[in-house]
Every structure is written in structure tokens, then in C-alpha cells.
Amino acid sequence: MLQSISKASVHAFYADAIPHGRNTAENLQAATSERFNTLLESIDNQTPRTALDLGYGVGNYTLALARAGFRVVAVDQIPCTSLLRRIGSAGDWAHQIEPRRCLAEDFTIDEDFGVVVAKDVLHYLTRHDVETLLTRAVAQAHGANHHYLEVFTGIARSSPSGQLLRIEGEADCSPTAFQHVIEEIYAGWDLSFHWSDHAEQDSRTGRTCFEATRATVIAANPAA
Ligand SMILES: C[S@@+](CC[C@H](N)C(=O)[O-])C[C@H]1O[C@@H](n2cnc3c(N)ncnc32)[C@H](O)[C@@H]1O
């Protein structure tokens, strides 16, 4: 039987793990990916110097964007205190970061963000919310914008006793369905997809508790 996990308990998990600096099976403290670093280095000054990081977590992507000279709006459902603490002890460049405590699905994109990052967060939203959010981001994009998305697709979760788990309302897209959604929303943009298998083990039992295909999407708006 499929057991449902509430969204509230997922939110509470991160609100506890992140301020306490806990590393989890998903490696919350991981440095920014090579793919993202390469993208950031390639962005020239035709791209608006504003960025949006949805579900910033410990803030590594937010800080990398700010260090590269972007004003960053950083959105997460956790309290802003842990990110504010990091900003406080970082360089002057970090003061370009605006943390917002907000659900990604409730955040209204009303400006032309040069860069949008959503890493390991969109799979928690409903499919409708993912589509609405990205459609809005695309509608507001008028420069040489770049979107970097890492999204889990084809997810299989299980409890320590082997019971199948599902988070209420989660998008639960297959890789193919997700690719179709992205191709529709980003029509006319340059798109690249990279797919990789992802698995996480329960530290107590050693059993695999999460398996998915990770989609990494890099979308570039040629409309500059
Ligand atoms: C797996 S972490 C990813 C953190 C970061 N993007 C990274 O890859 O290093 C997921 C983050 O998304 C946040 N989150 C989950 N659901 C959310 C939602 N509906 N709205 C905003 N943030 C959410 C969590 O609080 C957590 O910080």
C-alpha cells in the first residue's frame, strides 16, 4: 500500500535540518555543481544582473550568484535566519542577497530575472504549480536569461520497512512527461537536458530509500 507523507512534515524536516547544519542523505551542504559553475562563468553582461534562487536551502547557489555580481532574491519556506547569518559573515557582495520566507508556489515572479535557479525543489510542488511558476518566469524574461533547473522525476521512495511512500501533491512526473512540459513552456529557448540516476540510502538501515532520475535543464533565452 502507498503511504502519504504530508507536505508540512517535509517542510518541518528542512526547517530543522538546515539551521542546525545537519547533512542528510541528499547532501544538503553540497557545493554548487560543475554544470552550474560552467554556466555561471559563461554568462556575459547581456544578461540582467538579477537572479532568483527557488528553494535555496543552505544557500550555496545563492552565494555563488551574489559572488558573481548578481542581486539575488532567495526564496525558501524555512526561516531566513540561517541565510542571514551566512550573509553577515560573508563579503560585501553578499549584501546583494534578499532572503524571502515564502513557498515557491506562492512567490509571484514580477521581474526580469537574468538567472533563475531551482535545484531539488520543484518535485515537491504540484505539476500545476510547477507549470504556473515556470510559465510566469518565462513570460517575465526579456533579456539573455538563463534558467538552471534540477528536478527529480520518476521518483520511488520507501520507508525503512520497505513501504512505498509518496509526498502529498508532489508532481510525480515521469522523465518523458517532464521533458514535454519543459519543451512546451520554454518554446523558442535553447534547451539542454542531462539525465542521471540518483539513489539515497537510509543511514540506519543502509537500504535504498529514494530513487529517481534527476533532470538537469539549462534553458537560455535567445531573445536578447
Ligand atoms: C533538497 S533542498 C535543496 C536546497 C538547494 N536548492 C540545494 O540544492 O542545495 C530543498 C529545499 O527546498 C525547500 N522547499 C521545499 N518545498 C518548498 C516549497 N514548496 N517552497 C519553497 N521552498 C521549499 C526546502 O526548505 C529546502 O531548503
The ligand as an SDF file (V2000), in Angstrom:
LIG
                    3D

 27 29  0  0  0  0  0  0  0  0999 V2000
   16.8510   19.4060   -1.1270 C   0  0  0  0  0  0  0  0  0  0  0  0
   16.8700   21.0450   -0.5440 S   0  0  0  0  0  0  0  0  0  0  0  0
   17.6720   21.8740   -1.9070 C   0  0  0  0  0  0  0  0  0  0  0  0
   18.4230   23.1130   -1.4600 C   0  0  0  0  0  0  0  0  0  0  0  0
   19.2320   23.8180   -2.5350 C   0  0  0  0  0  0  0  0  0  0  0  0
   18.4430   24.2240   -3.6660 N   0  0  0  0  0  0  0  0  0  0  0  0
   20.3780   22.9530   -2.9960 C   0  0  0  0  0  0  0  0  0  0  0  0
   20.2220   22.2070   -3.9640 O   0  0  0  0  0  0  0  0  0  0  0  0
   21.4420   22.9940   -2.3750 O   0  0  0  0  0  0  0  0  0  0  0  0
   15.1780   21.5280   -0.7760 C   0  0  0  0  0  0  0  0  0  0  0  0
   14.8910   22.9320   -0.2890 C   0  0  0  0  0  0  0  0  0  0  0  0
   13.6180   23.3190   -0.8060 O   0  0  0  0  0  0  0  0  0  0  0  0
   12.8560   23.9200    0.2320 C   0  0  0  0  0  0  0  0  0  0  0  0
   11.4320   23.7220   -0.1040 N   0  0  0  0  0  0  0  0  0  0  0  0
   10.7420   22.5550   -0.1830 C   0  0  0  0  0  0  0  0  0  0  0  0
    9.4920   22.7820   -0.6120 N   0  0  0  0  0  0  0  0  0  0  0  0
    9.3960   24.1180   -0.8000 C   0  0  0  0  0  0  0  0  0  0  0  0
    8.3620   24.9810   -1.2710 C   0  0  0  0  0  0  0  0  0  0  0  0
    7.1700   24.4890   -1.6020 N   0  0  0  0  0  0  0  0  0  0  0  0
    8.6080   26.3040   -1.3630 N   0  0  0  0  0  0  0  0  0  0  0  0
    9.8270   26.8050   -1.0160 C   0  0  0  0  0  0  0  0  0  0  0  0
   10.8430   26.0420   -0.5690 N   0  0  0  0  0  0  0  0  0  0  0  0
   10.6340   24.7180   -0.4790 C   0  0  0  0  0  0  0  0  0  0  0  0
   13.3010   23.2460    1.4970 C   0  0  0  0  0  0  0  0  0  0  0  0
   13.0250   24.0440    2.6270 O   0  0  0  0  0  0  0  0  0  0  0  0
   14.7920   23.0660    1.2380 C   0  0  0  0  0  0  0  0  0  0  0  0
   15.5150   24.1790    1.6640 O   0  0  0  0  0  0  0  0  0  0  0  0
  1  2  1  0
  2  3  1  0
  2 10  1  0
  3  4  1  0
  4  5  1  0
  5  6  1  0
  5  7  1  0
  7  8  2  0
  7  9  1  0
 10 11  1  0
 11 12  1  0
 11 26  1  0
 12 13  1  0
 13 14  1  0
 13 24  1  0
 14 15  1  0
 14 23  1  0
 15 16  2  0
 16 17  1  0
 17 18  1  0
 17 23  2  0
 18 19  1  0
 18 20  2  0
 20 21  1  0
 21 22  2  0
 22 23  1  0
 24 25  1  0
 24 26  1  0
 26 27  1  0
M  CHG  2   2   1   9  -1
M  END
$$$$
